[in-house]
Every structure is written in structure tokens, then in C-alpha cells.
């Protein structure tokens, strides 16, 4: 079948006789043009009544209505195509954003894995540390400490004195081992 020239078909339908087309069956088959009611004789064949009904149904008004419907459908398709193109662009942009977010997430994950690893190492170092406590300080002249008491001075500018037993307890609570134990 050859390609239909829709514009030529539209022009021909617009120039054709307007009005209602009909089929009459008597001894012969006719179709009328609707304005002058001129009869057009049909070629007789085995399908004469069906052919006459089709010609009457395929009148200019019907052809124009079909062409209008086709045009509306093409406009609808064009709008859908534009919407699909817009959606495709949006999806493309979203994919780029998703890949950027994934990349940033991976960078952050690697960074925080490093932070966690460093933290774990530091915790292990702190847990493994040991301190050597002085058994006692040599008393100097003028210090009001009895040499027999187990006290140790915490080094500050005006050093405070703590009982050694309290210091040992604080270190054990902090999970710091004392050498020699």
C-alpha cells in the first residue's frame, strides 16, 4: 500500500460536497452527494451493497473527523515524547547526583573507617600501658609528711599530696596496669 498524503486527502475532503451521504437500495445501488441529491451509479459486483455502504460512510465529514483525530493523536504523541525526553533528562541528572552522592559516601566511609581504626589503635595503646609508681619520695627538711605514710606527690606547681593507695585505686579503675603487679 502506498503512503497516504494526509494533506492532499484533507484538501480533497474540504473541497468535496458537504452534507449527508446516503445509500438507497432498489433495483440498483446509488449514492447521493447530499446537496443536489444527484445519484451516482455504482459498479455492480458481488460486494455491491457493502461497497455502497462504505462509500456512503467514508464521506468528507468522516474523513475530516478522522484526520482531525489523527492530528490530535500526533500532538498527544509529541507531548508525550517531550515529557519522556524531560523525564529522561531528569533521570540522567538524578543518576549523576546519585553517583556523586555514592562517591562522597564512599569517601566519608573510608575516612571514618580510618578514624575508627586510629581510635581502636589508640584504645589498645592506652589499655596496654603501664606506669611505674614511686615507692616513696625522699623527705626534705620542712615537709610535714611522716616518712612511714605511703604518700606520693602529684607534680603540680604547688604539688598536692595524695595517698598512694588512692592513686593505685584510680589507676586500676582506669584499667591502667601498674608495673610489678
C-alpha positions as CSV (number, residue, x, y, z in Angstrom):
1,X,0.0,0.0,0.0
2,X,1.4,3.4,-0.9
3,X,1.9,6.1,1.7
4,X,-1.1,8.3,2.3
5,X,-0.8,12.0,1.6
6,X,-2.8,13.3,4.5
7,X,-2.7,16.9,3.5
8,X,-3.9,16.1,0.0
9,X,-6.7,13.9,1.5
10,X,-7.7,16.8,3.8
11,X,-7.8,19.3,0.9
12,X,-9.9,16.9,-1.2
13,X,-12.3,16.3,1.7
14,X,-12.7,20.0,2.3
15,X,-13.5,20.7,-1.4
16,X,-15.9,17.8,-1.6
17,X,-19.7,18.1,-1.3
18,X,-20.8,18.7,2.2
19,X,-23.9,17.1,3.7
20,X,-25.2,13.7,4.5
21,X,-24.3,11.0,2.1
22,X,-26.8,8.0,1.8
23,X,-27.3,4.7,0.1
24,X,-30.6,3.6,-1.4
25,X,-31.3,0.1,-2.5
26,X,-33.9,-0.6,-5.1
27,X,-33.1,-2.4,-8.3
28,X,-29.8,-0.6,-8.5
29,X,-27.3,0.8,-6.0
30,X,-26.8,4.5,-5.7
31,X,-25.1,7.0,-3.6
32,X,-26.1,10.6,-3.3
33,X,-24.0,13.7,-2.8
34,X,-26.3,15.2,-0.2
35,X,-26.7,18.7,-1.7
36,X,-28.2,18.2,-5.2
37,X,-29.2,14.7,-4.4
38,X,-27.6,13.6,-7.6
39,X,-27.3,9.9,-7.9
40,X,-24.1,8.3,-8.6
41,X,-24.3,4.8,-10.1
42,X,-22.2,2.1,-8.5
43,X,-20.3,-0.6,-10.3
44,X,-22.1,-3.8,-9.7
45,X,-20.1,-6.6,-8.1
46,X,-20.5,-9.3,-5.6
47,X,-19.9,-6.8,-2.8
48,X,-22.0,-4.0,-4.3
49,X,-24.1,-3.4,-1.2
50,X,-21.1,-3.4,1.2
51,X,-19.1,-1.2,-1.2
52,X,-22.0,1.3,-1.4
53,X,-22.3,1.4,2.4
54,X,-18.6,2.0,2.7
55,X,-18.6,4.9,0.2
56,X,-21.6,6.5,1.9
57,X,-19.8,6.1,5.3
58,X,-16.5,7.4,4.0
59,X,-17.9,10.8,3.2
60,X,-15.9,14.1,3.5
61,X,-17.1,14.8,7.1
62,X,-16.0,11.4,8.3
63,X,-12.6,11.8,6.5
64,X,-12.1,15.2,8.1
65,X,-13.1,13.9,11.5
66,X,-10.6,11.0,11.1
67,X,-7.9,13.4,10.0
68,X,-8.6,15.8,13.0
69,X,-8.4,12.8,15.3
70,X,-5.2,11.7,13.8
71,X,-3.8,15.2,14.2
72,X,-4.8,15.3,17.9
73,X,-3.2,11.9,18.4
74,X,0.0,13.1,16.8
75,X,0.0,16.2,19.0
76,X,-0.6,14.0,22.0
77,X,2.3,11.7,21.0
78,X,4.5,14.8,20.5
79,X,3.6,16.0,24.0
80,X,4.3,12.5,25.5
81,X,7.6,12.3,23.6
82,X,8.6,15.7,25.1
83,X,7.6,14.6,28.5
84,X,9.5,11.3,28.1
85,X,12.6,13.4,26.9
86,X,12.2,15.6,30.0
87,X,11.9,12.5,32.2
88,X,15.0,11.0,30.6
89,X,16.9,14.2,31.3
90,X,15.7,14.3,34.9
91,X,16.7,10.6,35.3
92,X,20.1,11.4,33.8
93,X,20.6,14.3,36.2
94,X,19.5,12.1,39.1
95,X,21.9,9.4,38.1
96,X,24.7,11.9,38.1
97,X,23.7,13.2,41.5
98,X,23.4,9.6,42.8
99,X,26.9,8.7,41.6
100,X,28.2,11.9,43.2
101,X,26.4,11.0,46.5
102,X,27.8,7.4,46.3
103,X,31.3,8.7,45.7
104,X,31.0,11.2,48.7
105,X,29.6,8.4,50.8
106,X,32.5,6.1,50.0
107,X,35.0,8.9,50.8
108,X,33.3,9.5,54.1
109,X,33.1,5.8,54.8
110,X,36.9,5.4,54.1
111,X,37.6,8.5,56.3
112,X,35.6,7.2,59.2
113,X,37.0,3.7,58.9
114,X,40.4,5.3,59.3
115,X,39.2,7.3,62.3
116,X,37.8,4.2,63.8
117,X,41.0,2.2,63.1
118,X,43.1,5.0,64.6
119,X,40.8,5.1,67.6
120,X,41.0,1.4,68.1
121,X,44.8,1.5,67.9
122,X,44.8,4.4,70.5
123,X,42.5,2.5,72.8
124,X,44.7,-0.6,72.5
125,X,47.7,1.6,73.3
126,X,46.0,3.1,76.3
127,X,44.8,-0.3,77.5
128,X,48.3,-1.8,77.2
129,X,50.2,1.0,79.0
130,X,51.8,0.5,82.3
131,X,53.1,3.1,84.8
132,X,55.8,2.8,87.4
133,X,54.7,4.3,90.7
134,X,57.3,5.7,93.0
135,X,57.5,3.8,96.2
136,X,58.0,7.0,98.2
137,X,59.6,10.4,98.0
138,X,62.6,11.3,100.0
139,X,61.5,13.7,102.6
140,X,63.1,17.0,102.6
141,X,63.5,19.3,105.5
142,X,60.3,21.1,106.4
143,X,57.9,18.8,104.7
144,X,55.0,17.9,107.0
145,X,54.8,14.2,105.9
146,X,55.5,11.3,108.0
147,X,58.1,9.1,106.2
148,X,56.2,6.0,107.2
149,X,53.0,7.0,105.4
150,X,52.6,5.9,101.8
151,X,52.0,9.2,100.1
152,X,53.1,10.4,96.7
153,X,53.2,13.9,95.3
154,X,51.2,14.7,92.1
155,X,53.5,17.0,90.1
156,X,51.9,20.4,90.1
157,X,53.3,23.8,90.7
158,X,52.2,23.7,94.3
159,X,52.0,19.9,94.2
160,X,49.2,18.3,96.0
161,X,49.7,15.2,98.1
162,X,47.7,12.0,97.6
163,X,47.7,8.8,99.4
164,X,49.4,6.2,97.3
165,X,46.6,3.7,97.8
166,X,44.1,6.2,96.4
167,X,46.3,6.7,93.3
168,X,46.7,3.0,92.8
169,X,42.9,2.5,93.0
170,X,42.2,5.3,90.5
171,X,44.7,3.8,88.0
172,X,43.2,0.3,88.4
173,X,39.7,1.7,87.8
174,X,41.0,3.4,84.6
175,X,42.4,0.0,83.6
176,X,46.0,1.2,83.7
177,X,48.4,-1.5,84.9
178,X,51.0,-0.8,87.5
179,X,54.4,-2.3,86.8
180,X,55.3,-5.1,89.0
181,X,51.8,-6.3,89.7
